[in-house]
Amino acid sequence: MKNSLSLLSLVLLITSCQEKPTSFPEKLDYFFNPQETTIELSFPDIDTVDLSLSLWQHIERGYKLDTIIEPAAHPGKVTKSLLLEKPLLVEVTVNGYRDEIFLLPNKAYAIEYAIVDNGLSAKFSDQQAGNINLYYDQKSSLVDNHDIRFYYSSLASSSTFEKVIDKFDALESSFLDLLSKSRAALQLPDWFVEYESKNIKTASVVYALGLAGYQEYLGVESGSSQTVENRIETISIEDTMVMMNNFHLGLLDIYLSESIDRDKLNGPAELYLQLHQNSSELKSERVRDLFNAKLLSNISKSGYDYPETLKASILASISPKNRNYVDQRFNTIEMAGEKAPYFYLKNTEAEFIDSKSLEGNLVLLNFWSTSCPPCFKQFPFENELLEALKGERFELVKICMDTPEEKWKTVLKKHQVQGINLISNPGWDKKLNKGYNNPAWSQYMLISAEGEILIEKSLKPDDPELLKLLRSHL
């Protein structure tokens, strides 16, 4: 069993025979509503283990979502229930050794661990799960053969972006070849092969672009804008994970802003206008659309007011085949009357708050970030609002996005931010963006006691009319 978490977030799939379904599906289903998944870990040869569990979003990229069991000593058996909407990875650390478990929603997993040969051995009964586990062991050995660590250590001395990408392309080819051979040899199910194939290909694109960005950070030539553009062109505009990530399309900012004198610009609106105008230099229509969609994403999330003419101009430049999708993504979808999308986020006490637990209260939901200056201006007005509605069935729920947890806690303490404070993370940021129509930072939504969205873009706490509005719904 390999103990290192590889570049592509290698996983082990282990299932068991308990109350929940244990048979593998014929196809991989994604649930809009979360399904309960149970994990039981046992260590028959160890009385007490130093154990921790962390969730990772496996497909697309290995974002860490939450630490669900903090590092600590635990008895020889641990059971944990999770609410999952899609496959996730659990990283298990036992007495310093690491393993990864691939989880599907609405299943029960029982895993018996032993420490052998300076590694973890997992015992399970399902043959198909064992075969998938063997596939990932073989995949892990391929990573060792290609020596991923060397790729990173050699970045600063690599003469071209293309040479680094050639190595990643070779690794991707090896992964896909192994998957093809394992499909027959290990009788891997079709849904898993489809899932893993997408994961390999998407991760290859994402990490290749990440390397280009890292080389730029090191001051190493990362290739021409056309080289980066060619790599980005393989991404679909519907792939919101990439579209929402500043890091990848930000590479194009480097090339498109070379001719811009930022000192002469009057605010961010002029910068976005210049970047939009320079996007005509991009040769690929798809990449131009992605880049301009990213500009709209930044505008919608910034918390500042931008001219409607700027938004309209950017949207009009996007090709007709993608314009409706982008328009819906960032502009026109109305959520009023819909059920508020589910979330399950951590508060300042490291407790997880389920959005369903808020039902029965009128909720003013706020999305914000520590990098959003307009958000800070609302803090004192929020506290006044809470004082005015003390004793009422009302909750102010603040979800902080795109922020390290320690910085979030520091800001809350410094500004004495009240209400129910929750922290998001890269994985949940993506889900919240999708579910809540890409909310702007400093945006407030009013949600009924039944959990339905009353007003998608509510008045802000510094507006005296908000208190009257809230009282009219209590």
DARA-V915971 format. One record per backbone hydrogen bond with DSSP energy under -0.5 kcal/mol. NH is the residue of the N-H (numbers start at 1). CO is the residue of the C=O. Records with the same first field share a line. If there is no record, write none. Layout:
NH->CO / CO
This chain:
6->4
9->6
12->100
14->12 / 102
16->108
18->16 / 20
21->106
29->27
31->85
35->84
37->82
38->107
39->80
40->109
41->39 / 78
42->111
43->76
46->43
49->74
51->49 / 72
52->93
53->69
54->91
55->66
56->89
57->63
58->56
61->59
63->57 / 61
65->55
66->55
68->53 / 66
69->53
72->51
74->49
76->47
78->41
80->39
82->37
84->35 / 82
88->103
89->56
90->101
91->54 / 89
92->90 / 99
93->52 / 91
94->92 / 97
95->50 / 93
97->94
99->92
101->90
102->12
103->88 / 101
107->104
108->21
109->38
111->40
112->123
113->42 / 111
114->121
116->114 / 119
119->116
121->114
123->112
130->126
131->127
132->128
133->129
134->130
135->131
136->132
137->133
138->134
139->135
140->136
141->137
142->138
143->139
144->140
145->141
146->142
147->143
148->143
150->147
151->147
152->148
153->149
154->150
155->152
157->154
158->154 / 155
164->160
165->161
166->162
167->163
168->164
169->165
170->166
171->167
172->168
173->169
174->170
175->171
176->172
177->173
178->174
179->175
180->176
181->177
182->178
183->179
184->180 / 181
185->181
186->182
188->182 / 183
191->26
193->189
194->190
195->191
196->192
197->193
198->194
199->195
200->196
201->197
202->198
203->199
204->200
205->201
206->202
207->203
208->204
209->205
210->206
211->207
212->208
213->209
214->210
215->211
216->212
217->213
218->214
219->215 / 216
220->215
228->224
229->225
230->226
231->227
232->228
233->229
234->231
235->232
239->236
240->238
242->239
243->239
244->240
245->242
246->244
248->245
249->245
250->246
251->248
252->249
253->249
254->250
255->251
256->252
257->253
258->255
260->257
262->260
264->261
265->262
267->265
270->267
271->267
272->268
273->269
274->270
275->271
276->272
277->273
278->274
279->275
280->277
281->278
282->279
288->284
289->285
290->286
291->287
292->288
293->289
294->290
295->291
296->292
297->293
298->294
299->295
300->296
301->297
302->298 / 299
306->304
310->307
311->307
312->308
313->309
314->310
315->311
316->312
317->313
318->314 / 315
322->319
323->319
324->320
326->322
327->323
328->324
329->325
330->326
331->327
332->327
333->328
335->333
337->453
338->335
340->451
345->353
346->423
347->351
348->421
350->347
353->345 / 351
354->352
355->343
357->354
358->355
359->356
360->449
361->358
362->393
363->447
364->395
365->363 / 445
366->397
367->443
368->399
372->369
373->371
375->372
376->372 / 373
377->373
378->374 / 375
379->376
382->378
383->379
384->380
385->381
386->382
387->383
388->384
389->385
390->387
392->389
394->392
395->362
397->364 / 395
398->396 / 420
399->366 / 397
400->398 / 422
401->368
408->404
409->405
410->406
411->407
412->408
413->409
414->410
415->411
416->412 / 413
417->412
420->396
421->419
422->398 / 420
423->346
424->400
429->425
430->426
431->427
432->428
433->429
434->430
435->431
436->432
437->434
438->433
441->301
442->367
443->367 / 440
445->365
446->455
447->363 / 445
448->452
451->448
453->338
454->446 / 452
455->446
458->444 / 456
463->460
464->462
466->463
467->464
468->464
469->465
470->466
471->467
472->468
473->469 / 470
474->471
